[in-house]
Every structure is written in C-alpha cells, then in structure tokens.
Amino acid sequence: MSLPQGESTSPGKAGPPPCTLFPGHQQPQYSCSQVLHSGVKPGFPKTIKTDNPDVLRAARHSAERFNNCSNDVFLFKESRVRRALVQVVKGLKFMLDVDIGRTTCKKTGHPSLDDCDFQTNRTLKRALSCYSEVWVVPWLQSFQVPVLRCH
C-alpha cells in the first residue's frame, strides 16, 4: 500500500489522519492512533469496588489457593476485601488486599466454602491479611493466582 505523505487511510474524516506514512524508509511505516474515551486505559491498574462480583470471585480464588498451599486442618475463606485494583492484560488481573479467616469446615469433605462458617472458638479462631494477584481469562474460563502473600 502506498500513500502520499500525510494521507489518511480513513478518508472522509475531519482532523488529523489516524494513520500517517513516514517517508525516507525502505518499507512504508505507519503510525496509527485512536482516541479512547473510556476511563480505563489498557494495561493501567484501576481501582474497582470491593463488592464487585468479579472481585469477590477473585477473592474466593485467593482463599482456595491458600487452602491448597496450607497444611491447616481447617479451610479458610475470604472475610473482607479491603482494596481492589483491576488491570486489563490479556484478560483481567485483580490485585487484592483481602482478609481471610479460619472456618469450622475441615479440609476433608467440604466441596463449597459457602457452607462454611467462621470459627468462633477463641483457640481455633485465626485471621490473616493477604495480598493476592488473580489473573482471569474469561473467554478461556481460566484463572491463576500467581501471587499470594499472607501474614
């Protein structure tokens, strides 16, 4: 494709051309830009509400990852999301500050954390503050928790 210098590949639009030919190169080179009018820039983390259903699912994945990595007899589940960020990166990357607590459910025989209540026994009660990153690729129905730090 060969365009005269400064000629737009999108004829009929007012204003500066979105694609411009840069002369002086052996192969034509084009610079294309698009004005995005949304508040979210791809690749830039954005604060998201902590009660957002996607955030809550990501927090659950974090708790499940903790359960898979810990040798505790009881399951833990998320009690509160303190802060949430989301970043668009070939899917969604959630960055969460989340509190998790020990439940009354033992690891054996409990398919769903929804049915588990938090420990009320003072000697068994335990809460942890965690930072996690959860990468969700909705169109592949997959998720990963590459970062989970709890203390």
C-alpha positions, -999 to 999 in steps of 0.1 A, spaced: 0 0 0 14 34 -10 1 67 3 13 102 -3 29 117 28 3 126 53 -26 110 35 -51 92 57 -61 56 54 -95 67 67 -108 91 40 -137 114 48 -128 120 85 -120 155 97 -90 163 118 -55 148 117 -53 115 99 -52 84 122 -25 67 100 3 86 85 31 75 62 66 83 73 88 89 42 125 80 40 122 44 49 127 15 25 94 -1 37 64 22 43 59 28 80 26 39 95 17 54 129 -18 46 139 -36 61 169 -70 60 183 -86 83 209 -101 62 237 -129 79 256 -131 54 284 -117 60 319 -98 27 316 -65 25 298 -54 -9 287 -26 -21 309 -32 6 336 -44 -6 370 -77 9 381 -95 9 414 -126 -12 415 -153 -16 441 -146 -42 467 -181 -56 464 -179 -61 427 -189 -98 419 -157 -103 398 -136 -90 428 -155 -114 451 -148 -143 428 -111 -134 426 -110 -132 464 -125 -167 466 -98 -180 442 -72 -165 466 -87 -183 496 -89 -215 477 -52 -212 467 -43 -205 503 -62 -237 513 -43 -257 487 -10 -244 499 -15 -246 537 -13 -276 559 -40 -263 583 -67 -288 592 -94 -262 586 -104 -243 555 -100 -206 552 -123 -183 533 -124 -146 525 -139 -123 551 -133 -89 536 -118 -73 506 -100 -42 518 -88 -29 484 -91 -40 448 -75 -30 416 -81 -44 381 -57 -43 351 -66 -53 316 -38 -77 304 -49 -104 280 -77 -109 304 -81 -93 338 -56 -91 366 -71 -84 400 -48 -71 427 -64 -76 461 -58 -68 497 -81 -94 513 -86 -107 548 -92 -145 552 -103 -164 583 -104 -200 595 -137 -217 592 -153 -245 611 -150 -268 580 -122 -293 578 -104 -298 545 -118 -332 540 -153 -335 526 -163 -298 520 -169 -290 483 -181 -254 489 -168 -227 512 -203 -211 510 -214 -236 536 -186 -229 560 -190 -205 589 -160 -187 605 -146 -201 637 -160 -186 669 -139 -208 693 -112 -184 707 -84 -210 705 -92 -220 669 -101 -186 655 -74 -172 631 -74 -143 607 -48 -134 581 -42 -104 559 -33 -113 523 -22 -96 491 -30 -116 460 -30 -112 423 -56 -132 404 -54 -134 366 -87 -143 350 -91 -151 313 -129 -151 309 -131 -164 273 -109 -194 283 -128 -198 316 -94 -200 334 -78 -183 364 -44 -183 381 -32 -170 414 5 -163 407 10 -141 438 -4 -148 473 13 -134 504 -5 -138 538 6 -128 573 
